[in-house]
Amino acid sequence: MELAKAYLRPDSAKSVQLIQAEGGDAELRLQLRGYLSGDEDESSPSATDAIANHLFKQLRGSDNLVFAGARQRVEIYADRLRELCEKEHLPQEFYPHHASLSREHRDFVERRLKDPAKPTTAVCTSTLELGIDIGDVTCVAQIGAPFSVAALRQRLGRSGRREGQPAILRQYAVETKLTTESSFVDRLRLGLIRSIAMIDLLLEGWCEPPKPEALHLSTLVHQILSIIAERGGGSANVIYNVLCREGPFRKVTTEVFANVLRAIGHPETDLIEQSGSGLLLLGKTGERLVEHYSFYAVFQTPEEFRLVADGRDLGTLPVDNVLAPGMLLIFSGRRWVVQEIHDLEKVIVVKPAKAGVPPVFGGDPGDIHDKVIEQMFAVLEGDFKPVYMDAVAHTMLEEARAHYDQLEFQANNIRSLGEHTWIIATRFGTVKTSTLALALRSEGFLVEQHDGFLVVEAGDETPDLRMVLARLSAGYTGDVFAGAENLITEKFHVYLSRPLLELDAVSSRLVPGLLPGMTSRILQA
C-alpha cells in the first residue's frame, strides 16, 4: 500500500488516505482439484470432459465466470458445456467470451450476466478480469494456474459481493500421466505447484507490488494524446509538466519524453503534429485513434502469435515474455526452435527441435513474480498438505516432491541431463529468468524457459556453461536484445521506435544489470 500511495502522490505519499471497507472480507470457499490427462480409457472421460462435467454440475443455474486461459481452451470448454446443455435438454447458459469474438457477441454475454432472470456462465480469457461491469457472480473457476496473485484476487473479487454470500473459487489443475519418458517439467507438476503457491499467497494477503522503475511508455503515449484532445492542443513543456514533472511518469526524463514525441510525430506515425507556433496537435492518425471508442482502454490481454513451420500454420500461442531466435517453445506436444519473429504481423517462424521429450503441459507465457517462484520452491521442498486439495491433487503433489528430491536441487542449482543438456534452477521469476535465458541464447545456447527453471542445450561450438555463468557473475551481460523482436507488448508500443521499446523493456521486463548477482547465487549452490 505504501508503494501505491507513492505512485499516486510521489511528492506527498503520506497525504493519501487509505479507505478500508467495514465489515471485513466475505467468507472464502475454495477447492483445488487435480486431473490427470492421458489416464483415460474407453470407460472414463478425458480430463477436459471431466472438468466440463464438474463445471456443468456445480455452476448450472447461476451466474459464474470460468477463466480458461488461451482462446482455444475457452472455445473447447464452452463447446463441451454447450453440448451438455443440449444433451440434458436444458436452455443454453454457457457462453465463450474473448477478444477475437465480435463486439456484439461480447455485449450479449455481458448483458446476460447482469440479468438476474437468465443464469449465465461466461467461459473467458482475461477479458472479464478488469474494466467491465458484469455485476456479482456466484463462483469463479480457474482452469490452470494464473500468472499473478493480483489477477487471482481480482477475479475472485467478482464473487461474494452480496452480504452473506461467500466468495467461491474452484481451481482445476491438469497434469499429464507420467511415463518413463516424461519431461522433468511434467514430473515436477509445475502447473499444480504454481496453483498451490498462488493460493497460499492469496490466503496470506500478499499480492504483486507495482514496479516503481517502469516507464510505462505505451500509457504515456495514451496520456499525451488524451491531453492534446482534451485541451485542443498543448506545448511540449506543459504536457511534460503535467504528466512527468508533476504527474505519475516521474521516471521519464526530458530526453526520453522528447524521443517519444519524435516517434509519435514521425510522418509515418502521424499521431501528433506541430503547428507553426509550436503547439502540439493531433495528426490524422491520432484523430482517428482518439475518436474510436477503443481508445479509452489502455490495457490489453497478451498478444496471440501465429506459429508457422515450413509455411504451415500450427496454431496460435499467447506470448508475454521477450523471445529471440534460438529459444525453445512448447506447442502441441512438441518442442520448437524459434527462427524468426515478426512482431507487427504477430508471427513466429519455428522449426522442430532436435530429440528431447517436451512437457505435455508447459511453455505458457506470463509474468510471474519472484515471490511466487520462491513459494513454489517452498512447496516442493516442504511437507505440508494443503487442506483445500482433493485426493488426486494430493497424490500429484507427493509425486512432484519425490521427483524434486531425486534431482537434488537443494544441493545444486545446475543438474546435467546428458552430455550437452542441463537444467538450471534459477529460483527467480519471469523477468530475471527471461533475462538470463536471453543472455545464454546470445552465447549460442538453445534455451527453454519454465517457472523458475531453464533447460539449456549446448551446440557444437558453444562455450562451457559454467564458464559463461561465471563471466556473467563477473559483470558481463552479453547482448540480451540480439534478435529479440517481440517488444511490442502494450497497446501503443507499435508507435514507438526500437530504442524506446528496448528502454521500456529494461524498465519493466528485463533486468540485465542484475545478471551478476543472479548468476552468482545460482553458482553458489
PyMOL commands that set and color helices and strands:
alter all, ss='L'
color gray80, all
select helices_A, chain A and resi 2-8+13-15+47-59+71-87+103-114+126-128+149-156+184-187+190-204+217-231+236-245+254-265+284-291+293-296+370-381+391-407+430-441+465-473+493-495+498-508+512-524
alter helices_A, ss='H'
color red, helices_A
select strands_A, chain A and resi 28-37+64-67+94-97+121-124+139-143+167-176+272-274+280-282+304-309+312-318+327-331+334-342+347-352+414-416+421-425+446-450+453-457
alter strands_A, ss='S'
color yellow, strands_A
deselect
rebuild
show_as cartoon
